[in-house]
Amino acid sequence: MRANFLKATAVALLASTAFTPAVAAEVFNRVATFPVVNNLPADADKSKPTVSEIISVSEDGKLLVYTDSPRKALGMVDITDPAQPKAAGFIQLEGEPTSVKVVGDRAFAAVNTGENKQNPTGHLATIDIASKKVVSKCDLGGQPDSVAAAADKSFLTIAIENERDEDLSEGAIPQMPSGSLAIVNLKGGEADCTSTRFVDVRNLSPIAPDDAEPEFVDVNGKGEIALTLQENNHLVVVDGKSGKVIDHFPAGSVTLDKIDTKKDGVIALTGKAEDVVREPDAVEWLDDDRFVTANEGDWKGGSRGFTIFNKDGKVDYESGASFEYEAVRIGHYPDKRNKKGVEVEGIAVGTFGADRLIFVGAERASVVGVYKDNGAGKAPTLLQMLPGGVGPEGLLAIPDRKLFVTASEADNREDGGPGSMVTVYARAEGTANYPTIVSADKDGLPSGWGALSGAAVDPANPGQIFEVTDSFYSQGRILTIDTTKTPAVITGAITVTRDGEPAKGLDLEGIAVRPEGGFWLASEGNPDKKENATNSQLIRVNAKGDVEEIVELPDALKSQQTRFGFEGVAVTGTGADQIVWLAVQREWKDDAKGMTKLLAYKPSDKSWGAVYYPLDKVEGGWVGLSEITAVDGGLIVIERDNLVGDAARLKKLTKVSLKGVTPAPIGGTLPVLTKTTVRDLLPDLKKPNGYVLDKVESFAIDKSGEALIITDNDGVDGSSGETQFIRLGKLNLN
């Protein structure tokens, strides 16, 4: 089974790398992103967290309803036009909603009202969608989690989790009271509270049998309920009509070979995890006899994949580490959290035309895999990997409209990152526009990458660029990228070394090819760190990445440096006239406000000079430089703000002429450059229909004059992990 899956995956990837699109193939592409902060009432404090977690849809497929736990509310989004989602209302609840399901003209929300985990309480709220009013509440006697409905609308089922306190006994169970499964009949489209009955699911699992921890529910066409007991690592099948347990069985474990297990800042698929319990989270029926689980591995954790079970407990398919490999391949591996890996948490299933599709969401990798179910006994086929927003929690298939939706729960606005969002994808004939960069396999495994921070054209090989990775990783690397392919392909990587070992303390933000061979590298540094402080450095390495020289700043510059150091390097001239230009991101201590330096280092006599670059201003953020590239007659720089999404105001390419410009000695009066805007990059960054990414950090122009930019994904830390490689075509540089 596993061999079949890997073979199918390899075929799909080879097709992608060779750019041979399937004839009339239908693919999902993102058509819109809706920041949920835009849905708040006018009088709401927008600075406080607001999220979208679990999401449902009206029966006509035009109205999304999502849970916002921090706000104790439901939000609604109008997707009558999927490409133009609109705020559609906010419904305040008397507690924290944990799940929601729309049936008819009602939204049924599971609401947690408990003040602490030792005394859980909650109810099922029935909301009239038209009036946005709660019309009834059914007491559930505990803290609810997932809600699902029978296909014939005869009943609702709710997982009563009574979740554990992760700060108590290191999160170990048992922690009373136990959870259970609730079933509430629907009569005339309304919840019949008097019919509420509870199914005792204690004493089924050998793990903490007296403390069942139900997590997620789904109902098949026969009215049978699949229930996950995540912390108990157990699965239960219940007859929804009678409330009787039909079957139950352990979720089992997996052994994962060739995965990243060390927290060392290096993505290395060399580790092994044996007998890792699956600890399933979401569950969805594939048909009346099989269901698929998202194996989050939340407690003892790190199972990293998904499993298809027959309802008698037999494993029909196990993904192992294969899904995680795809996250590695497209630059979405969350190395900072690799104890648990990508943390598969969400599952959705839907029939699109003749295809039964499985959507697999990885919370920590912020990515969704789209698989085609090939039936019992056959491995599913990986079709696509989609960018999922930041921490996709809720996944929703809307087959009748050929749509798929994610609700991402992370709100990172307080740290300057993106907020929670609802993302809409449409399926149509065409070519997938994501990923934009992938890594080629090495020894049968993808190569890990991320945090791309500076580019340079390879003068010897048209269509190839060199790219560096920044200090998110513990080792600085130089990647080679084939830009003639779509997506672009990382074909190789060398680690920057010193004395035969990976060089330490590097924060590579720029690269330039030396006319004599090898590279100049710009390391940003951070002198403000309390531990392991570093300065900005210019580094000369040979073609193998071995450090041959480290050029330190002169004392007059070093004493003025801040943490906003070198962000790019470029070379003009040759021989005795060669100048190495370094872009300083923002003002240093000795700079006038709004002025940052372009430093000029002359290798022939080891002298330093500088000129001033005048920065634009924006409200709500700072502006700085993030790349520098030599062109005929001058330099191209990326000037940008640090703002994301709708707040972004400035991302552009500018040109400065060097004609008649002589860098002044350090400490003297610096000449101020005149800049000309070459291209506003905001429209380019909006075209992928996601949120506007803040870090445009790489720019290059090949021999044919074709220009490109690449964004930095911050190593999938506090961001969506998305990397955009964008071709700009030929620019007017006159």
Protein Blocks (a to p, Z undefined) as FASTA:
>chain_A
ZZmmmmmmmmmmmmmmnopacehiacdddfbdcdfklmpcfkbcfkbccddfbdcddfko
paccdddfknopaddddfkbmmlccdebdcddebddfbdcdehjbccddddfbfbfklgc
dddddddfklopafbdcdehiacfbdcddfklpaccdddfkpacfkggghpacddddddd
dddddeehiacfklpccddfehkbfghkllccdfbdcddfkopacdddfknopaddddfk
lopafbdcdebjaddehiafbdghpacdfbccehiafkiabdcdfblmbccdddeklmng
onlpacdddfkopafbdfkjmlmmmmmmnopacfklmmnonopabdcdddehjbccdddd
dfklopacddddebehiacddfbdcdebjhiabdcddfknopacdddfbdcklnopacdd
dddddddedddfbdfbdcddeehiacddehiabdcddfklghiacddddfkbmbdcdddd
dfkbccdddfbdcdddeehiacehiacfbdcddfkgpjddddebjakbfghpacdddddd
dfkopafbdcdddfklmmmpcfblcfbdcdedehjllccddddfbacfkbcehiacdddd
dfklopacdddddddddehiacddfbdcddehiacdddddfbehjllmbdcdddddfehi
acddehiacdddddddfbdcklmmmmnopacdfblcbdcddfkopacddddehlogoiao
iacdddebjadfZZ
